[in-house]
């Protein structure tokens, strides 16, 4: 089953690809990120961990575009500003 490091690596790959393409921002959906890592959908999914990683990678200029009422779920969407610089 995926763990925190797996989600961090996948998110970093997304950031690197966005920066290589010269994008100024990238929107990441938690459901898509979890599918990319594996184990979703499924009975033993790790969606709370996936969302925690996404939230932990936010900088000051990043924004939450969408989230479910409880804050964690497959509909979380965060717009990350590129390039990724530490401004937490």
C-alpha positions in Angstrom: 0.0 0.0 0.0 1.2 3.5 -0.7 2.8 5.6 2.1 3.7 9.2 2.6 7.0 8.9 0.7 5.2 7.4 -2.3 2.8 10.4 -2.5 5.6 12.9 -1.9 7.7 11.4 -4.8 4.7 11.4 -7.1 3.8 15.0 -6.3 7.5 16.0 -6.8 7.4 14.3 -10.3 4.3 16.3 -11.1 6.0 19.5 -10.0 9.1 18.8 -12.0 7.2 18.0 -15.2 5.1 21.2 -14.8 8.3 23.3 -14.3 9.9 21.6 -17.3 6.9 22.6 -19.4 7.2 26.2 -18.2 3.9 26.2 -16.4 3.2 29.0 -13.9 0.8 26.8 -11.9 -0.5 23.2 -11.8 -3.7 21.9 -10.3 -3.5 18.5 -8.6 -6.5 16.4 -7.8 -6.1 14.0 -4.9 -8.1 11.2 -6.6 -5.8 11.4 -9.6 -2.7 11.6 -7.5 -3.7 8.5 -5.6 -4.6 6.6 -8.8 -1.1 7.5 -10.1 0.5 6.1 -7.0 -1.8 3.1 -6.8 -4.3 1.5 -4.4 -7.2 3.7 -5.3 -10.0 3.1 -5.6 -10.0 0.2 -3.2 -11.0 -1.0 0.2 -7.5 -0.2 1.7 -7.0 3.2 0.0 -4.7 5.8 1.7 -6.7 8.9 0.7 -6.2 10.7 4.1 -2.4 10.3 3.7 -2.5 11.5 0.1 -4.4 14.6 1.2 -2.1 15.2 4.1 0.9 15.2 1.7 -0.8 17.5 -0.7 -1.7 20.0 2.1 1.9 19.7 3.6 3.4 20.7 0.2 1.5 24.0 0.0 3.4 27.3 0.0 2.0 30.7 0.8 0.9 31.4 -2.7 -0.8 28.0 -3.3 -4.5 27.8 -3.1 -7.1 25.2 -2.3 -9.5 25.1 -5.3 -11.8 22.4 -4.0 -12.2 20.2 -1.0 -14.9 18.1 0.6 -16.5 19.3 3.8 -14.2 17.1 6.0 -11.1 18.3 4.1 -9.9 14.9 2.9 -11.2 13.0 0.0 -10.9 12.3 -3.7 -12.2 15.8 -4.7 -9.3 17.8 -3.1 -7.8 20.1 -5.7 -4.9 22.4 -4.9 -3.3 24.9 -7.3 0.4 24.9 -6.8 2.4 27.8 -8.1 5.5 27.0 -10.2 8.4 27.1 -9.8 8.3 25.4 -6.4 10.3 27.5 -4.0 10.2 27.3 -0.3 7.9 30.0 0.9 6.1 28.1 3.6 
